[in-house]
Amino acid sequence: AAAAAAAAADEMPAGWQSWFTTSDAEVQDAALSVTEGKGVPTWLHGTYIKNGPGQFDVGATKMGHAFDGFAKLHAWRFANGTVTLTARFLETEWRNKSLAAGAVAANVIMAPTTPPFTYEQWFEALQHPMANPVVTLWALGCGGGGGGGGG
């Protein structure tokens, strides 16, 4: 199974492999600078939030499917010609248990880990619901329509 996962990774189109790279960094309101162009427009105000996987390995255990990576949120805040970044992992029970164990803890996942779970770990995984949440974002209190709730 590990050899098959490695072969599949080698067959990915150029650039896709970087999508499975762990990014451990968490930051809070880090000021970003624009290196090209005219900078951030002063009229741009608001927050852009992106969710997705941010960590694909714990210790020597690696996950190989995009849906299996531990969830991480990124928020870019724009105001008065400036931009800041906040990036944080969701502190799920599964991620916390994995970090404490030093390996990916048993959980229902989309693809085998490398090295693969034991039969006992697969049985344990089936005893629990899927623990890596799909994050859905809603605009609340947006004041101008545009869906998502508040007004």
C-alpha positions, 0 to 999 in steps of 0.5 A, spaced: 500 500 500 505 504 501 509 503 494 502 504 491 501 511 494 508 513 493 507 511 485 501 515 485 504 521 488 509 521 483 504 520 477 501 527 480 501 533 475 506 538 476 505 542 482 499 538 485 504 535 490 505 541 494 498 541 496 500 535 500 505 539 504 504 540 511 504 548 514 505 548 521 505 555 522 499 559 526 499 566 526 495 572 529 494 578 525 501 578 522 502 584 517 503 582 510 506 587 505 505 587 497 512 587 493 509 588 486 504 593 483 501 599 487 499 595 494 492 594 497 487 599 495 485 603 500 477 602 499 478 594 500 475 593 506 473 586 509 475 579 511 477 573 506 477 566 509 479 560 506 479 553 509 482 547 507 487 542 509 494 544 513 497 538 516 498 531 512 503 528 517 504 526 525 511 523 526 512 518 521 505 517 519 503 520 513 496 521 510 495 521 502 488 524 501 486 531 500 480 530 505 484 527 510 489 533 512 487 536 519 483 542 517 486 549 518 483 556 517 486 562 514 483 569 514 486 575 510 483 582 513 483 588 508 483 595 511 485 602 509 491 599 504 493 594 509 493 586 510 494 582 515 493 574 516 491 569 521 492 562 520 489 557 525 488 549 526 481 547 528 483 543 535 479 537 533 479 531 538 482 527 532 488 532 531 489 533 539 489 525 540 494 524 534 499 530 536 499 527 543 500 520 540 506 522 535 502 519 530 495 519 526 490 517 531 485 511 528 479 515 524 475 514 518 479 517 512 479 517 505 485 513 503 490 509 507 496 512 511 503 511 510 505 506 514 497 503 514 493 503 520 493 496 523 487 492 523 486 494 530 486 501 528 481 500 523 476 497 528 477 503 533 476 508 527 469 505 525 467 506 533 467 513 532 464 518 527 469 522 522 472 527 526 475 532 521 470 537 520 468 540 513 468 547 515 462 551 512 462 559 512 456 563 513 456 571 512 453 573 518 451 581 519 453 583 512 448 588 512 447 588 505 444 582 503 448 577 499 446 571 502 448 567 508 444 570 513 444 576 517 442 583 515 
